[in-house]
Amino acid sequence: MLYHPPYSPDLSPCNFDLIPKAKEPLCGIRFRIVPEILQAVDRSIRTMNTTCAAKGILRLPHRWKCVVHNAGDYIEGE
């Protein structure tokens, strides 16, 4: 049995692949009103779905092995 911390960005599928890819096209953009933000996030997610950019989730098993190999220490960019 492995000890799992209550929160680990190395183990969370959303933090590992989906959220960074959804945020990337929004970086540096200033929105005037909340509906603009919602539309931009929606577009970003739809683009990920149509371009199969979310396939990075398939790299998770390798990431988990790295976490075990590093005894749970944070893994910097991989």
C-alpha positions as a Markdown table, in Angstrom:
| # | Residue | x | y | z |
|---|---|---|---|---|
| 1 | Met | 0.0 | 0.0 | 0.0 |
| 2 | Leu | 1.2 | 3.5 | -0.9 |
| 3 | Tyr | 0.7 | 6.5 | 1.2 |
| 4 | His | -1.1 | 9.2 | -0.8 |
| 5 | Pro | -1.0 | 12.8 | 0.3 |
| 6 | Pro | -4.4 | 14.5 | 0.5 |
| 7 | Tyr | -3.4 | 16.7 | -2.5 |
| 8 | Ser | -0.6 | 16.1 | -5.0 |
| 9 | Pro | -0.4 | 17.9 | -8.4 |
| 10 | Asp | 1.7 | 14.9 | -9.6 |
| 11 | Leu | -1.1 | 12.4 | -9.1 |
| 12 | Ser | -4.2 | 14.4 | -10.0 |
| 13 | Pro | -5.3 | 13.8 | -13.6 |
| 14 | Cys | -6.9 | 17.2 | -14.0 |
| 15 | Asn | -3.8 | 19.1 | -12.7 |
| 16 | Phe | -1.4 | 17.0 | -14.8 |
| 17 | Asp | -3.0 | 17.5 | -18.2 |
| 18 | Leu | -6.4 | 19.1 | -18.5 |
| 19 | Ile | -6.2 | 22.3 | -16.5 |
| 20 | Pro | -2.8 | 23.4 | -17.9 |
| 21 | Lys | -4.0 | 22.9 | -21.4 |
| 22 | Ala | -7.3 | 24.7 | -20.8 |
| 23 | Lys | -5.4 | 27.7 | -19.2 |
| 24 | Glu | -2.7 | 28.0 | -21.9 |
| 25 | Pro | -4.8 | 29.8 | -24.6 |
| 26 | Leu | -6.2 | 32.1 | -21.9 |
| 27 | Cys | -2.8 | 33.3 | -20.6 |
| 28 | Gly | -2.3 | 37.0 | -20.7 |
| 29 | Ile | -5.9 | 37.8 | -21.8 |
| 30 | Arg | -7.9 | 40.4 | -19.8 |
| 31 | Phe | -11.6 | 39.9 | -19.8 |
| 32 | Arg | -14.0 | 42.8 | -19.2 |
| 33 | Ile | -17.0 | 40.8 | -18.0 |
| 34 | Val | -17.6 | 37.3 | -16.6 |
| 35 | Pro | -19.5 | 36.0 | -19.6 |
| 36 | Glu | -16.4 | 36.6 | -21.7 |
| 37 | Ile | -14.4 | 34.4 | -19.4 |
| 38 | Leu | -17.0 | 31.7 | -19.5 |
| 39 | Gln | -17.1 | 31.8 | -23.3 |
| 40 | Ala | -13.3 | 31.7 | -23.6 |
| 41 | Val | -13.0 | 28.7 | -21.2 |
| 42 | Asp | -15.8 | 26.9 | -23.1 |
| 43 | Arg | -13.9 | 27.5 | -26.4 |
| 44 | Ser | -10.7 | 26.3 | -24.9 |
| 45 | Ile | -12.2 | 23.0 | -23.6 |
| 46 | Arg | -14.1 | 22.4 | -26.9 |
| 47 | Thr | -10.8 | 22.9 | -28.8 |
| 48 | Met | -9.1 | 20.4 | -26.6 |
| 49 | Asn | -11.8 | 17.9 | -27.2 |
| 50 | Thr | -11.8 | 18.3 | -31.0 |
| 51 | Thr | -8.0 | 18.2 | -31.3 |
| 52 | Cys | -7.6 | 15.3 | -28.9 |
| 53 | Ala | -5.2 | 17.5 | -26.9 |
| 54 | Ala | -6.5 | 15.7 | -23.8 |
| 55 | Lys | -4.6 | 12.5 | -24.8 |
| 56 | Gly | -1.9 | 13.5 | -22.2 |
| 57 | Ile | -4.0 | 11.6 | -19.7 |
| 58 | Leu | -2.5 | 8.5 | -21.2 |
| 59 | Arg | 0.8 | 9.5 | -19.8 |
| 60 | Leu | -0.5 | 9.3 | -16.2 |
| 61 | Pro | 0.7 | 5.7 | -15.5 |
| 62 | His | 4.3 | 6.8 | -16.3 |
| 63 | Arg | 3.8 | 9.8 | -14.1 |
| 64 | Trp | 2.6 | 7.6 | -11.2 |
| 65 | Lys | 5.7 | 5.4 | -11.6 |
| 66 | Cys | 7.9 | 8.5 | -11.4 |
| 67 | Val | 6.1 | 9.6 | -8.2 |
| 68 | Val | 6.7 | 6.1 | -6.6 |
| 69 | His | 10.4 | 6.2 | -7.8 |
| 70 | Asn | 10.9 | 9.6 | -6.2 |
| 71 | Ala | 9.2 | 8.5 | -2.9 |
| 72 | Gly | 6.4 | 11.0 | -3.4 |
| 73 | Asp | 8.6 | 14.1 | -4.0 |
| 74 | Tyr | 7.4 | 16.7 | -6.4 |
| 75 | Ile | 8.3 | 16.1 | -10.1 |
| 76 | Glu | 9.3 | 19.2 | -12.0 |
| 77 | Gly | 8.0 | 19.4 | -15.6 |
| 78 | Glu | 8.0 | 16.2 | -17.5 |
